[in-house]
Amino acid sequence: RKEVEQDPGPFNVPEGATVAFNCTYSNSASQSFFWYRQDCRKEPKLLMSVYSSGNEDGRFTAQLNRASQYISLLIRDSKLSDSATYLCVVSRGATNKLIFGTGTLLAVQP
Amino acid sequence: EAEVAQSPRYKITEKSQAVAFWCDPISGHATLYWYRQILGQGPELLVQFQDESVVDDSQLPKDRFSAERLKGVDSTLKIQPAELGDSAMYLCASSDRANEQFFGPGTRLTVL
């Protein structure tokens, strides 16, 4: 079993839709949590950090539930430009090692 | 905006040959990472440097892979000999004390 589990998708949604991605992690010692975005054949880029109190950045909302070891990302009013792979990431250990999920592919359709 | 530089961007080699990848992190970033990303999977850490010292190489296949960061700035990742299963994207990242990791464009390796 992978340390960070995500539904690989693809999620095919129309423009304007709301879409939610979920992620679970198995190591309770995980310290920090992130969502990264990766466009096709490009490098991953940090989308947002995730906090227990929840955090919002424009159309994006991320939530962390430490008790359930569950992370979510909500995208409202989807745009064509949101089409990408969304990687759930946790960090742990003294070296702040990043552990990536396999990613969830989102395709926003016109 | 400062970026992580990597070269080459693409590399095609035959199995049993040696390959080397180069990374120049963002200026001032003390921590440098090498990741491997197989198609359809997330990146997996191979080695992490703090300045010139290796702090984590637990996932580096040391029989064929080596990495160095001699002056604590740029870094080289080498594979010798390359195997078919090494075909992947090799990503370099760097971070400062704030810990956000910035990734370079990667080197796509194809082993024939």
Interface residues (C-beta under 8 A of the other chain):
Chain A: V4 P8 S32 R41 K42 E43 P44 K45 L46 L87 V89 S91 G93 T95 N96 K97 L98 F100 G101 T102 G103
Chain B: Y33 G40 Q41 G42 P43 E44 L45 Q48 Q50 V55 D56 L91 N99 E100 Q101 F103 G104 P105 G106 R108
